[in-house]
Amino acid sequence: MTLVQTLAGKQIIVAVTGSIAAVEMIKLIHALRRRGAVVQPVMSSAAAGIIHPDALTYASGRETIQRLSGMVEHVQYCGDEGSADLLLIAPCTANTMGKIAAGIDDTTVTTFATTAIGSKKPVLIVPAMHHSMYRHPAVLENIRRLQLWGIACAEPRIEEGKAKIAGTEEIILMCERAILHQPLSGQRVLITSGPCREPVDDVRVLTTRSSGLMGRALALQAYRLGAEVTVVHRDTFPCVNNVHCETADEMRTAVLDCFSGERIDFYISAAAISDFAPGKIDGKIPSGKPVCLDLEPLPKLLDEVLKKYSPRTIAFKLGRNQEKKAKEMIATGNIDMVLINAPETMGSVRGEYVIVTRTDTTPVKGIKEEIAVAIWERLLGKSTEI
């Protein structure tokens, strides 16, 4: 699938230390390059005992740095005038974290870290180790200390007694957030996404063909741009706060709880929220005979939110030739933007939308990640540099 080149023209130093998770770096480097990044590998001697430097050279297309030479590579890339946009230390061992937190630089990786921190370049660490090591008070304190210095940390996955390296998608998203300008920094974004499922009986549900791909793209783009993002849906997206729900009533309760609990700056109503719900029948409806269902209309969550709160709001309108209706919605003064989409866009990775704002009407099409970029650019009134 085509990917938006979120990291085009950006140079990332991937510094690898002596964790067995070093074997995951080939996949990570390929993923960074697919997003447009130029990747320069750096290895400690311990890392070279786990994965051969040639493997990282092959993955990146650049010679792996194993030792510092008279070319002072750490300054060339991570010094005050260095060319790197980000130092990514992945995987990062407990030993390396402790050295960085203490200002010790006795390996290629720690020297790169000292230089990058001193020049105030973005640094992202990705811990990976046994869980008992990760629970050590000194390790946890070192992570907190590094975070106080502005260093981001991709939390490990705790599985099988190990603090395993974070997923590739999560690491990529954190790299994008660290590198890109963050016009949404300090802003809270609440998004509803995907379908609702109204129970018909104990085994059947009434739902839509919505996949949640548009909501996902909008949520991850908001995260890249620095926002604190909450998504109310039945799925799980990386790097955001996921609030799980199944039915329209559960979604309504969750959304109103979010509004009552904190300030919401942007509300994006991207979910295909159920307009009707059947009266649930206990047990399983017997098969083989016609069945009539009574569908009761459900209240409009968007109307309730707009009545009680005043965030910047983005609504979706399904159907064709809905520009007049969209402009009427915006004319109420409570909605900033309406996205009109045809039914065939539901469930597809691609879409064709019409963006309607107070000032103009603009058609957009492409993969939904591209459309999400265009939507946030319009909302922010400036380029997001993607």
HELIX and SHEET records of a PDB file:
HELIX    1   1 ILE A   20  GLU A   24  5                                   5    
HELIX    2   2 MET A   25  ARG A   34  1                                  10    
HELIX    3   3 SER A   45  ALA A   48  1                                   4    
HELIX    4   4 PRO A   53  SER A   60  1                                   8    
HELIX    5   5 GLU A   73  CYS A   78  1                                   6    
HELIX    6   6 ALA A   94  ALA A  102  1                                   9    
HELIX    7   7 THR A  108  GLY A  118  1                                  11    
HELIX    8   8 HIS A  131  TYR A  134  1                                   4    
HELIX    9   9 PRO A  137  LEU A  148  1                                  12    
HELIX   10  10 THR A  168  ILE A  179  1                                  12    
HELIX   11  11 LEU A  213  ARG A  224  1                                  12    
HELIX   12  12 ALA A  248  GLY A  261  1                                  14    
HELIX   13  13 LEU A  301  LYS A  308  1                                   8    
HELIX   14  14 GLU A  323  ALA A  331  1                                   9    
HELIX   15  15 PRO A  343  THR A  345  5                                   3    
HELIX   16  16 LYS A  368  LEU A  380  1                                  13    
SHEET    1   A 5 VAL A  38  MET A  43  0                                        
SHEET    2   A 5 GLN A  11  VAL A  16  1                                        
SHEET    3   A 5 LEU A  86  CYS A  92  1                                        
SHEET    4   A 5 VAL A 123  PRO A 127  1                                        
SHEET    5   A 5 ALA A 152  CYS A 153  1                                        
SHEET    1   B 3 MET A 129  HIS A 130  0                                        
SHEET    2   B 3 LYS A 162  LYS A 164 -1                                        
SHEET    3   B 3 ARG A 157  GLU A 159 -1                                        
SHEET    1   C 8 ASN A 241  HIS A 244  0                                        
SHEET    2   C 8 GLU A 228  HIS A 233  1                                        
SHEET    3   C 8 ARG A 188  THR A 192  1                                        
SHEET    4   C 8 PHE A 266  SER A 269  1                                        
SHEET    5   C 8 ARG A 312  LEU A 318  1                                        
SHEET    6   C 8 MET A 337  ASN A 341  1                                        
SHEET    7   C 8 ARG A 350  VAL A 356 -1                                        
SHEET    8   C 8 THR A 361  ILE A 367 -1                                        
SHEET    1   D 2 GLU A 198  PRO A 199  0                                        
SHEET    2   D 2 VAL A 205  LEU A 206 -1                                        
SHEET    1   E 2 PHE A 276  PRO A 278  0                                        
SHEET    2   E 2 LEU A 295  PRO A 297 -1                                        
END                                                                             
